[in-house]
Amino acid sequence: TAPFLWAMVAAPDGSVYVGSGNDGQVHRIDAAGKGAVFFDAEELEVHAIAPAPGGGSYAGTSPEGKIYKVDGNGTSTVLFDPPDRYIWSLAVDRANNVFAATGDKGIIYKISADGKGAPFYETKATHAMSLAFDREGRLYVTQSGSRGTKVPVPLYRVSRDGVREPVAVEIANPTSLALGPD
């Protein structure tokens, strides 16, 4: 019954996690199609979800963005509380670090499993919108300007050492990204 479904991710066990707003909940739909509220955040929106190692999920909320780690039973702890207003996307690398795309300063954070986070890359845009890792562990990024503007921006990847590599140009305000197996 949530008015907005912002994010969705499949879990290894066949369930699907769906982030919603204006109620700030994560719903878990099991492999049989039965759904229930899995996590209820204090914030209004869950714009970002990523599967957590060992089950459960990470949830990124807005406004006054926080990143929660939610275990397989739905018990949550705040993993990271950056100064940014929006958590738009989450991605987990092979070493189980969480990367968070944020706004209103366009910073991408790298957060270790123990919750220690620091800026990994500054996009110089208003919003870092979407993140995805490819098979080789390269981080792909989309970004966006201020709300309501249609400014062409590049799709790029950021290497492990923070070097930006262009992939495509002239995409007007991309808001999500998915990479295929190849």
Secondary structure, DSSP 8 states (H G I E B T S, - for coil): --SEEEEEEE-TTS-EEEEEESS-EEEEE-TTS-EEEEEE-SSSEEEEEEE-TTSSEEEEEESS--EEEE-TTS-EEEEE--S-SEEEEEEE-TT--EEEEEESS-EEEEE-TTS-EEEEEE-SSSEEEEEEE-TT--EEEEEE-STT---EEEEEEE-TTS-EEEEEEEEES---------
